[in-house]
Amino acid sequence: MAAHSVSSNIPAFRLSLLHPRYWFTWLGIGCLLVVACLPEFVTSSLSHIIGVYGAAKNKKRYHIAKVNLKLCYPDKNESEIDDLLQRHFIEHVRAMLYYARLWFYPEFILRRKILVEGFEQIDKYRQKNSNIIILLSHSVGLDVAIASISMRYGANGPYKAMRNPVIDWLLANRRVRYGGTIFPREDGLRPILRATRSGDPLVYLADEDLGSERSIFVPLFGVQKATIPVLGRLAKSCNAIVLPCICCYDRQLKKYITTLLPAIENMTGKDAEDTLAMNQAIERTIAVCPAQYFWTFRLFQTRPPGEVSAYD
């Protein structure tokens, strides 16, 4: 199915992006272009070497990820946790190197390189006059998932601006290269609701800790997590089915696979019940490829009253 509309909310190129302060950024983009031309076995070797080095040297992110894994998988021993962590850093580097292919390869090549599973559900629910919300988990292959959805169905969703304006311009423009729409977070929900009701799948990310102001505490892997209770309301307002989603790299196939899991059942419109169902769905997506989830987020930074930060 062809994409719908192309976003008009993306940053425009401007001459200030060529200022010398951004030359190292442009150099990095150039290096990525070189990487895009390398054989798969070379990028895999680079991912392993840089990932192992990063796991050893980035002690801050390593610590955050280790705390998260220990909280979420209390039955795993120290060796198992460390193995998961090293694989996470390797896959994170692989995903970073993959951006060149994602940004600059023609669509017909990417369609062959990125496999999809469960996408037939979108057509099935559309035939029942339901709109679609894709609950996308933060894996390292996040942008691969967005590309694979957009090139088949178009998509809409909120967009958080990046600090580096060159990266912000490039990432936003590449996310809509196949069609679809992105909306700055500060625009709120109204434009997202309109686009979703018009038929564009909404790509919704809900697993970051955004603080206590608008959150409720709901378990994730049995740990109380500050979670925004919006998904159930969105689904009800848009007459939408919620399909959990994650994108993982398959080492045997040497390809990324974007997987849509079965729809979340029994969305009630009640915040606590729907948010719990959402976090349980996120757990199911993480189980597809645990090492590739974004464990370096401070998932449990905001604590219930009386509890201290898990990362101190």
HUTA-V491934 format. One record per residue. N is the residue number from 1. RES is the residue in three letters. SS is DSSP state (hx for helix, st for strand, lp for the rest). OMEGA is omega in degrees with one decimal (999 if undefined). Layout:
n: {N,N}
res: {RES,RES}
ss: {SS,SS}
omega: {OMEGA,OMEGA}
This chain:
n: {1,2,3,4,5,6,7,8,9,10,11,12,13,14,15,16,17,18,19,20,21,22,23,24,25,26,27,28,29,30,31,32,33,34,35,36,37,38,39,40,41,42,43,44,45,46,47,48,49,50,51,52,53,54,55,56,57,58,59,60,61,62,63,64,65,66,67,68,69,70,71,72,73,74,75,76,77,78,79,80,81,82,83,84,85,86,87,88,89,90,91,92,93,94,95,96,97,98,99,100,101,102,103,104,105,106,107,108,109,110,111,112,113,114,115,116,117,118,119,120,121,122,123,124,125,126,127,128,129,130,131,132,133,134,135,136,137,138,139,140,141,142,143,144,145,146,147,148,149,150,151,152,153,154,155,156,157,158,159,160,161,162,163,164,165,166,167,168,169,170,171,172,173,174,175,176,177,178,179,180,181,182,183,184,185,186,187,188,189,190,191,192,193,194,195,196,197,198,199,200,201,202,203,204,205,206,207,208,209,210,211,212,213,214,215,216,217,218,219,220,221,222,223,224,225,226,227,228,229,230,231,232,233,234,235,236,237,238,239,240,241,242,243,244,245,246,247,248,249,250,251,252,253,254,255,256,257,258,259,260,261,262,263,264,265,266,267,268,269,270,271,272,273,274,275,276,277,278,279,280,281,282,283,284,285,286,287,288,289,290,291,292,293,294,295,296,297,298,299,300,301,302,303,304,305,306,307,308,309,310,311,312}
res: {MET,ALA,ALA,HIS,SER,VAL,SER,SER,ASN,ILE,PRO,ALA,PHE,ARG,LEU,SER,LEU,LEU,HIS,PRO,ARG,TYR,TRP,PHE,THR,TRP,LEU,GLY,ILE,GLY,CYS,LEU,LEU,VAL,VAL,ALA,CYS,LEU,PRO,GLU,PHE,VAL,THR,SER,SER,LEU,SER,HIS,ILE,ILE,GLY,VAL,TYR,GLY,ALA,ALA,LYS,ASN,LYS,LYS,ARG,TYR,HIS,ILE,ALA,LYS,VAL,ASN,LEU,LYS,LEU,CYS,TYR,PRO,ASP,LYS,ASN,GLU,SER,GLU,ILE,ASP,ASP,LEU,LEU,GLN,ARG,HIS,PHE,ILE,GLU,HIS,VAL,ARG,ALA,MET,LEU,TYR,TYR,ALA,ARG,LEU,TRP,PHE,TYR,PRO,GLU,PHE,ILE,LEU,ARG,ARG,LYS,ILE,LEU,VAL,GLU,GLY,PHE,GLU,GLN,ILE,ASP,LYS,TYR,ARG,GLN,LYS,ASN,SER,ASN,ILE,ILE,ILE,LEU,LEU,SER,HIS,SER,VAL,GLY,LEU,ASP,VAL,ALA,ILE,ALA,SER,ILE,SER,MET,ARG,TYR,GLY,ALA,ASN,GLY,PRO,TYR,LYS,ALA,MET,ARG,ASN,PRO,VAL,ILE,ASP,TRP,LEU,LEU,ALA,ASN,ARG,ARG,VAL,ARG,TYR,GLY,GLY,THR,ILE,PHE,PRO,ARG,GLU,ASP,GLY,LEU,ARG,PRO,ILE,LEU,ARG,ALA,THR,ARG,SER,GLY,ASP,PRO,LEU,VAL,TYR,LEU,ALA,ASP,GLU,ASP,LEU,GLY,SER,GLU,ARG,SER,ILE,PHE,VAL,PRO,LEU,PHE,GLY,VAL,GLN,LYS,ALA,THR,ILE,PRO,VAL,LEU,GLY,ARG,LEU,ALA,LYS,SER,CYS,ASN,ALA,ILE,VAL,LEU,PRO,CYS,ILE,CYS,CYS,TYR,ASP,ARG,GLN,LEU,LYS,LYS,TYR,ILE,THR,THR,LEU,LEU,PRO,ALA,ILE,GLU,ASN,MET,THR,GLY,LYS,ASP,ALA,GLU,ASP,THR,LEU,ALA,MET,ASN,GLN,ALA,ILE,GLU,ARG,THR,ILE,ALA,VAL,CYS,PRO,ALA,GLN,TYR,PHE,TRP,THR,PHE,ARG,LEU,PHE,GLN,THR,ARG,PRO,PRO,GLY,GLU,VAL,SER,ALA,TYR,ASP}
ss: {lp,lp,lp,lp,lp,st,lp,lp,lp,lp,lp,lp,lp,lp,hx,hx,hx,hx,lp,hx,hx,hx,hx,hx,hx,hx,hx,hx,hx,hx,hx,hx,hx,hx,hx,hx,lp,lp,lp,hx,hx,hx,hx,hx,hx,hx,hx,hx,hx,hx,hx,hx,hx,hx,hx,hx,hx,lp,hx,hx,hx,hx,hx,hx,hx,hx,hx,hx,hx,hx,hx,hx,lp,lp,lp,lp,lp,hx,hx,hx,hx,hx,hx,hx,hx,hx,hx,hx,hx,hx,hx,hx,hx,hx,hx,hx,hx,hx,hx,hx,hx,hx,hx,hx,lp,lp,hx,hx,hx,hx,hx,hx,hx,st,st,st,st,lp,lp,hx,hx,hx,hx,hx,hx,hx,hx,lp,lp,lp,st,st,st,st,st,st,lp,lp,st,lp,lp,hx,hx,hx,hx,hx,hx,hx,hx,hx,hx,hx,hx,lp,lp,st,st,st,st,lp,lp,lp,lp,lp,hx,hx,hx,hx,hx,hx,hx,hx,hx,hx,hx,lp,lp,lp,lp,st,st,st,st,st,hx,hx,hx,lp,lp,hx,hx,hx,hx,hx,hx,hx,hx,lp,lp,lp,lp,st,st,st,lp,lp,lp,lp,lp,lp,lp,lp,lp,lp,st,st,st,st,st,st,lp,lp,st,st,st,st,st,st,lp,lp,hx,hx,hx,hx,hx,hx,hx,hx,lp,st,st,st,st,st,st,st,st,st,st,st,lp,lp,lp,lp,st,st,st,st,st,st,st,st,st,lp,lp,lp,lp,lp,lp,lp,hx,hx,hx,hx,hx,hx,hx,hx,hx,hx,hx,hx,hx,hx,hx,hx,hx,hx,lp,hx,hx,hx,st,lp,lp,lp,lp,lp,lp,lp,lp,lp,lp,lp,lp,lp,lp,lp,lp,lp,lp,lp}
omega: {-178.0,176.3,-179.1,-175.2,175.8,-174.8,171.4,-174.8,-175.0,179.2,178.4,174.5,177.3,-174.0,-180.0,177.6,178.2,178.4,-179.0,-179.4,-178.8,-176.9,178.4,175.6,178.3,176.9,177.9,177.3,176.8,177.3,177.0,177.9,176.6,179.7,-178.8,-178.9,-176.2,175.8,-176.8,-177.0,178.3,178.8,176.0,178.1,177.2,179.5,-179.0,-176.8,-177.4,-179.6,178.3,177.8,-179.9,178.7,-178.9,-171.8,-177.7,-172.3,-179.2,-179.4,177.4,180.0,-179.9,-179.0,-178.9,176.4,179.7,-177.3,178.6,178.5,-174.2,-178.8,-175.9,-179.6,179.9,179.0,-175.0,-178.8,179.2,178.0,-179.4,178.4,176.5,-178.6,-179.5,178.0,177.9,-178.7,177.6,-178.9,176.2,178.2,179.4,-179.5,178.0,179.1,-177.2,-177.3,179.7,177.2,-177.0,-176.1,-166.8,177.2,173.4,-177.2,-175.5,176.4,-179.6,178.6,177.9,-173.9,-179.1,-179.3,178.3,176.7,176.6,-176.9,177.7,178.2,-179.1,179.4,-178.5,-177.6,175.9,177.8,177.0,178.4,174.3,170.6,-170.3,167.1,178.1,179.3,-173.3,178.0,-179.1,168.5,179.0,178.2,-176.0,-176.3,173.2,177.8,-179.1,178.6,-176.9,176.1,-174.3,-176.5,179.2,-172.2,-166.5,179.4,171.0,179.1,178.1,-179.5,177.2,-177.8,177.4,-179.2,179.7,-174.5,177.0,178.4,178.8,179.4,-175.7,-176.6,-179.7,-179.9,179.7,-179.4,-179.1,-177.1,179.4,-174.8,-177.4,-172.9,171.3,-178.3,174.4,-177.4,-176.8,177.4,178.9,-172.0,-171.7,179.3,177.5,178.5,-179.7,-178.2,-179.0,178.4,179.3,174.9,176.9,175.1,175.4,173.6,-171.2,177.7,-170.3,-171.1,173.3,172.5,-177.5,176.8,-171.4,-169.5,-177.6,-173.4,165.8,-179.4,-178.5,-177.2,165.0,-172.6,176.8,-179.3,179.8,-175.7,175.1,-171.4,178.4,-174.6,-173.1,-169.5,-178.5,178.7,177.9,-178.2,-179.5,-177.6,-176.0,-174.5,-169.6,169.1,-179.2,179.9,176.6,-172.7,170.7,177.9,-176.4,173.6,177.8,-174.5,-179.4,179.7,-176.7,-179.7,170.5,176.8,174.0,-174.6,170.3,178.3,177.3,-175.4,172.3,-177.9,170.2,169.8,-168.2,-171.6,177.3,-171.1,-174.2,-177.4,-178.0,-180.0,173.9,178.1,177.8,-179.4,176.0,176.0,176.9,175.7,-179.5,178.0,180.0,-179.7,179.1,179.4,-173.1,-176.5,-174.5,174.6,-174.3,-176.3,-178.6,169.7,170.6,-173.4,-173.2,-178.4,179.5,-175.1,172.7,179.4,178.1,179.0,179.9,179.0,179.2,-170.8,-179.6,999}
